[in-house]
Amino acid sequence: MIIPSENSTYYASKNSKAVGNPGGDVIKNASQENFWQGTYNSGDMYYDPLITGYAFFVWTRLPSWVTKTFPNFALLTQKNFAGFDGFSDLELNTSAFTAGFTTNELHVAQNMGAKPNSFNIKSAEFSGSPMNAMWQFWVAGIRDPETGVATYPKEFGMDYSLRNHTGELMYMVTRPDADNFERNIIEFAAYFTCVMPKRIEMNHWNFSKGSQEGPIEHEQSLNAIIHWGPKVNDVAARLMRSGGIGFTFMHENEWDPLARKVVKPSIK
């Protein structure tokens, strides 16, 4: 069985100063008069609609030979994060027991469908192709495109091992108050193990006259094993609250034209 985590939006934030609408209270308040009678109860507001579109991912482990060559691999892929897909619904498979002249069917549980094992991370690409350079290095180290040989073991003095060329990451979907890390803002969290990139992207180098494309988005396909549940949520919350996700937000009210590090305005 999979139960909700105390660090998810299913439960209210601890020491919260105001009334919230955790998912668990939606179930509890379903017995209330006019919970849902074809109109929204704007007096008591027992629930908030689920809103997605706020997500992060964080590397928790990367191959040492990748980070030795590209020390900012994790930060650049995390901060330059434009999309994540690969989730698909799981379905309980059943088999039919038939009876009678009509062969009416009674379905019984057989097994659970396989968890998704392939996903994509999208990023903006820049002139000079830094995103492609980092991912290409990782993929080609596992299998060289010319010889098919794994090159990273000899190059970096280590054994060939799945452990040495895969990573792990945490993926989190939050409420719209995405930088409110001290509160329960995690709607969903998944932990991926055995993360291995599969693609050296070259499709965007094709040419057709009269066609100029841009900006280019880099899409990296990866294989991994997905895990979710209350303990995954708890780790995701600890990552957020410890500052381990590496994200900072400068809101409009905080923007200062004199605080820029590189481009300085000419103001006397």
QUIZI-V875095 format. One record per run of one state. SS is the DSSP state (alpha for helix, beta for strand, coil for the rest). FROM is the first residue (numbers start at 1). LEN is the number of residues. If there is no record, write none. Layout:
BEGIN
SS:FROM:LEN + SS:FROM:LEN
END
This chain:
BEGIN
coil:1:22 + alpha:23:9 + coil:32:23 + beta:55:7 + coil:62:2 + alpha:64:6 + coil:70:3 + alpha:73:7 + coil:80:3 + beta:83:3 + coil:86:6 + beta:92:8 + coil:100:4 + beta:104:9 + coil:113:5 + beta:118:7 + coil:125:5 + alpha:130:13 + coil:143:9 + alpha:152:5 + coil:157:5 + alpha:162:4 + coil:166:1 + beta:167:8 + coil:175:11 + beta:186:12 + coil:198:5 + alpha:203:3 + coil:206:11 + beta:217:11 + coil:228:2 + alpha:230:12 + coil:242:10 + alpha:252:3 + coil:255:14
END
